[in-house]
Amino acid sequence: MDSAREELGDSEGPTEDELQEAFDTIVSEGAQRLHRTWREILTTGLAGGLEVGIGVLLLFAVYADTGSHLLAGLAFGVGFVALLLARSELFTEGFLVPVTAVVAGRANVTQLGKLWAGTLVGNLVGGWLLMWLVVRAFPDLRATAIESGTTFVSAPLDLESAALAFLAGIAITLMTRMQHGTTSDPAKIVAAFGGALVLAGLQLFHSILDSLIVFAALHAGAPFGYGDWLAWFWYTALLNMAGGLLVVTLLRLVRSKDMIEEERAQAGADR
């Protein structure tokens, strides 16, 4: 009977030890990321932009061949897998792990701002450079790039656009949460493809992924400019942050309230 209860308990959800282990992993990784130098942050962000760019190349190729956004989004998943395995940094993946480390007292808000700013710049520069290469290496994809980029810069700032950006922040942060909730690499890869399918397959407004698509369109001779990209980018980035921080991260922090208090007390003692 006891064994039956134990099996039932195991099937109902994670144990306290598993939750503690996942929390400790998030705090440890977040603290490590937040204590990087500017050089480390920028180079890791640059690599992240290049790797996401490979995913965008596959997205263009599959969409041009099939006309299916869902299949193209699934192909883009290779970019998220590259980020995962290469341990690079994506700006929108910084809404759960580093924030938890700050709340737990293992880093400060200034370090968080440094990580966000450096990663954002690195992602955009790396992505811009790779999209320049993609457009010149694959001229047949230029029309696809322009069509895809126009989808974002032509969108008005209305409730639909705001909802698409807010949902993108939730989706990417949930993907991060799932990957940190398991030690299984295959499960993490499944989460990466799932996140890609939702973000790219449903054409949510993601500040980094879609900026690279717009950059490719600009390199290909799109009938719009960088001002149009900025007019779309500013609210998309803010709403990505709002979605990731106010939904997934906040729920995680509330759930981990006791563990956070213990971690803050330990951090104070360590000082």
N, C-alpha and C positions, 0 to 999 in steps of 0.2 A: 504493500500500500504506500509506504514511504517513497519507494522508488518510483511508483506511478505519479505521486505528487511532484517529485523532483523533475520527472520528465515533462509533466504538464507545466511546471514553473519555467523550465528551460524554453518551452515552446511559446510561452506568453511574452517573452521579451528578454533583453539583456540583463545580466546580473549586476549587482552593485560593483563587483570587482571589475567587470567589463566596462562599465560606465566610467569608473575611476581611471582605468587604464587608458581609455580613449581620451578622457579629459587631460590626463598627464601628458599624453603624446601631443595634444594640441598646444598646451602651454609651453612645453619644451621646444617644439618646432617654432612656435610663434616668437618666443624669446630669442632663439637663434637667428631668425630672419630679421628681427628688429634691431639686433646689435651689429648688423653688417655695416661696413664702411660705404661711403658714396660710390667708390669704384665697384665694389661687389654688387651693390644694388643696381647700378646702371648697366653693368655687363650682364647680370642675370636677367634684367628686364629686356635688354637688347636681344638676348638669346630667345626669350619668350616670344618676342614679336616675330622673329625669324621662324620659329617653330609653328606658331599659329598661321603664319603666311603659307607654309607648306600645306596646311589644312585648307586654306582658302584656294590654293591652286587646284587641289583635288575637287573642291566644291564647284569651281568653275568648269572643270573638265567633265564632271558627271552631269551637271545641269545642262551644259551645252549638248551633251550626247543624249540625254534622256528627257529633258524638260521637266524633271521632277525635283521639286525643292526638298522633299523628304529624303530621297536617295542622295541628293547632293549634301544634305545635312549629315547624313550618316557617314558619307565619305569624309566630311570635315573632321569627324571624330579622330582621325589619325593625328591631327594637330594637337588635340587635347591629350592623346596618349603620349605624344612626343614630350609635351610639357610635363606630364606625370613622371615618365621614366628618366628624363634628363634633369628633373628637379629644377626647372627654370621657374620664372615668376611671371604671373599675369596679374595686372592691376585689379581686376574684378575678383580674383581669388584671395584678395587681402582683406575681405570683410568678415571672416570668421576667426581664422587662426591667430593673426596678429592682434586683433581686437580682444580676444579672450586672454591673451598673454598680458595685455595692458591692464585689463580689468582685474586680473589676478595679481597685479603688482610686480610683474617681472620685467616691465619696460614702461616707458612713459609716452604721453601723447605726442611729444615732439618727435620721438623716434618713429611713431606710427605715421605722422605726416611726411617724414623723410622717406620712409618706405613707399608710401603711396605715390608721392611726387616723382621719385626717381624711377619707380617701376613704370609709371604711366608714360614718362618721357622715353624710357628705354623701349617699351612696347611699340610706341608709335614710330620712333625712328627706325627700329629694326624692321617693322612691318612695311614702312614706306620704302625702304631700300629693297626688300625682297619683292614687293609688288612691281617695282621698276624693272627688276630682272624678269619677272614672270611675263609682263606685258611684251617685253622684247624677245623673250625666248619662245613665246606661244602667241604669235600675232592672231591666230584664228580665234583666240579667246577674248579678243578686245571687245567685240560686240556684246558678249556675255557679261563682261566686266562693267561696261557702260550701262547695260540694262539693269544689272543688279545694284550698282551704285546709285542709280537714279531713284530706285525704290525708296531709299532712305532720305536723301537730301530733298526730295520733292514732297516728303510727308509734312503736313502742317502740324504745328504744335497744338494738338487738341487732346481730348480725353483718350482717344484710341492710341495715339502715339505715346502718351504718358503711361498708359496701361501696358503697352508692349515693352517699354523700357523698364518699368517697375517689375514686371514678370521676369524679364531677363536677369535682373539682379537677384531675384529669388531663386531662379533656376541654377545660375552659376554657383551661388553660395550653397545651395542644397547639394549640388554635385561635389563640392569640396567637403561638405559634412559627411556625405556617404563614403567618400574615399578615406576619410579619417576615422570612420567608424568600423573599419575592417583592416586586418593585416594581410588579407589575400590579394595578391597582385591581379589575378584574373577578375576578381570582383571590382577592383579599382578601375580596371580597363573597361568593364561593362558600364560602370558609372560614367566614365569619360565619353563613351559612345552615346549613352543615354542623354547626357547633358548636351552633346553636340546635336543630337536629333531634335531636341526641344528648341535649342537656341537658333540653330541655322536652318533646320528643317521647317520650323514654323515662322521663320523670319522675324523673331523677336528683335528688339532694338538693343544691341550689345555694343557698348562704346568702343571696344578694341576690335573685335571681329569685324564689325560693320565698317569701322573706320578703314581697315585694310581693304575691304571691298571698294569703298569710295576712293581710296588712294589709287587702286588699280584702274578704276574708271577715269580718274584724272590723268594718269599716265597714258591712258589709251585715247585721250582727246575728248573727254566728256564735255557736253555743253554747259558746264557749271564750274565754279571755282572753289578755292579753299575757304572763302567766306561762307559759301553755302554749307560746306562741311562743318565749319565751326558753329553755324546757326543751329545745326542738328546735334552736334556733339555735346554742347554744354549741358543741355537739359537731359540728354540721354545718360551721360556720366553721373549726374546728380541723382537721377531716378534709379539707375543701377545701384548706386550706393544705398539709397533709401530702401529699395526692395531687399537687398542683401542684409542690411543692418537692422532694419525695423521688423523684419519677419523672422528669417532663419536664425540670425545671430542672437537677437533678443530672446527668442524662445529657448535657444541653447543656454544662454546665460541664466535665465530664470530657472531652468531645469537643474543647472549646476550650482545654484546659489550657495549651498553648504560647502561644496568643494572649493568654490571661489574664496569664501571666507577663510577656510583653512589655508589655502594657498597664499592669500594675502598676509595672514598671520606669520606663516613660515618665511615669506619674503621679507617681512619686517624684522624678523629675528635674524635672518641671514645678514642684514645690513649692520 
